[in-house]
Amino acid sequence: MGNNVHRTTTLTEKGDQIKGVGETTNQHDIITGTKPDGRAYTDSADHTCKNFTSSTEGTVQVGHSDRTNRGATGGNVSWNSTHASRGCSQENLVSTGGAGYFYCFAAD
């Protein structure tokens, strides 16, 4: 809410739109590891695939680049924190609805 992050502004490093719900193959999950307010989790669970270093252990919190949610966590349309992945491997990220995309900000 209050931001301009959505389907047409969330692009790959090549400037392509990320395929979302209804497209083949849905890749709308973007890795952030954050709570909806953008801050890190402070509980004991792993929300970042071992601080973004593991492809075999843990899970990672993801958001939806198209801000669309069909049935997952009660209608949450957050771009940065919608649900956890099934795991950290490429296979798990794909099976959850992603492709391993990270969302990065650039600042001056």
C-alpha positions as CSV (number, residue, x, y, z in Angstrom):
1,M,0.0,0.0,0.0
2,G,1.2,3.5,-0.8
3,N,3.9,2.3,-3.2
4,N,4.2,1.8,-7.0
5,V,5.4,-1.9,-6.9
6,H,3.1,-4.0,-9.0
7,R,3.1,-6.1,-12.2
8,T,4.2,-3.4,-14.6
9,T,7.0,-1.9,-12.4
10,T,8.5,-5.1,-11.1
11,L,10.9,-6.2,-13.9
12,T,13.8,-8.6,-14.4
13,E,17.3,-7.3,-14.8
14,K,16.6,-7.4,-18.5
15,G,13.6,-5.2,-18.2
16,D,11.1,-8.0,-18.8
17,Q,7.8,-8.3,-16.9
18,I,7.6,-11.3,-14.6
19,K,5.0,-13.8,-15.5
20,G,2.2,-13.8,-13.0
21,V,-1.0,-15.7,-12.3
22,G,-2.7,-16.9,-15.4
23,E,0.5,-17.0,-17.4
24,T,2.7,-20.0,-18.2
25,T,4.8,-20.4,-16.1
26,N,3.7,-18.3,-13.1
27,Q,6.9,-16.8,-11.6
28,H,5.4,-14.1,-9.5
29,D,7.1,-15.0,-6.2
30,I,10.0,-12.6,-5.4
31,I,12.4,-13.3,-2.6
32,T,12.6,-10.7,0.1
33,G,12.8,-12.4,3.5
34,T,10.8,-9.6,5.1
35,K,7.6,-8.9,7.0
36,P,4.9,-6.9,5.3
37,D,6.3,-3.7,6.9
38,G,9.7,-4.4,5.2
39,R,11.6,-5.2,8.3
40,A,13.4,-8.5,9.1
41,Y,11.7,-11.2,11.2
42,T,12.9,-11.4,14.7
43,D,11.5,-14.9,15.6
44,S,13.7,-18.0,15.6
45,A,12.3,-19.3,12.2
46,D,14.4,-19.1,9.0
47,H,12.8,-16.7,6.6
48,T,16.0,-16.1,4.5
49,C,17.4,-19.5,3.4
50,K,20.1,-19.3,6.0
51,N,20.7,-15.6,5.3
52,F,20.5,-16.2,1.6
53,T,23.4,-18.6,1.6
54,S,21.7,-22.0,1.4
55,S,19.9,-23.8,-1.5
56,T,19.2,-26.8,0.7
57,E,18.1,-25.7,4.1
58,G,15.3,-23.5,5.3
59,T,12.7,-21.4,3.6
60,V,12.4,-17.8,2.4
61,Q,9.6,-15.3,2.7
62,V,8.4,-14.1,-0.7
63,G,6.0,-11.5,-2.1
64,H,4.0,-11.4,-5.3
65,S,5.4,-9.2,-8.1
66,D,1.9,-9.0,-9.6
67,R,0.2,-8.4,-6.2
68,T,-2.2,-11.2,-7.0
69,N,-2.9,-13.9,-4.5
70,R,-5.2,-16.8,-5.4
71,G,-6.1,-18.7,-2.2
72,A,-2.7,-18.8,-0.4
73,T,-2.7,-16.7,2.8
74,G,-6.1,-15.2,3.1
75,G,-6.0,-12.7,0.2
76,N,-2.7,-11.0,1.1
77,V,-1.6,-9.0,-2.0
78,S,1.7,-7.9,-0.6
79,W,4.5,-7.3,-3.0
80,N,7.1,-8.2,-0.3
81,S,5.6,-10.6,2.1
82,T,2.9,-13.0,1.1
83,H,4.0,-16.5,2.1
84,A,7.0,-18.7,2.7
85,S,8.6,-20.8,-0.1
86,R,8.5,-24.6,0.1
87,G,12.3,-24.6,0.4
88,C,15.4,-23.0,-0.9
89,S,16.3,-25.1,-3.9
90,Q,15.5,-23.9,-7.4
91,E,13.0,-26.8,-7.6
92,N,11.2,-25.6,-4.4
93,L,11.2,-22.0,-5.5
94,V,9.6,-23.0,-8.8
95,S,7.1,-25.3,-7.2
96,T,6.0,-22.5,-4.9
97,G,5.3,-20.1,-7.8
98,G,8.7,-18.4,-8.4
99,A,11.9,-18.6,-10.3
100,G,14.4,-17.4,-7.6
101,Y,14.0,-13.7,-8.4
102,F,15.3,-11.3,-5.8
103,Y,13.8,-7.8,-5.4
104,C,16.5,-5.2,-5.1
105,F,16.5,-1.5,-4.5
106,A,19.0,1.0,-5.8
107,A,19.7,4.1,-3.9
108,D,21.8,7.2,-4.6
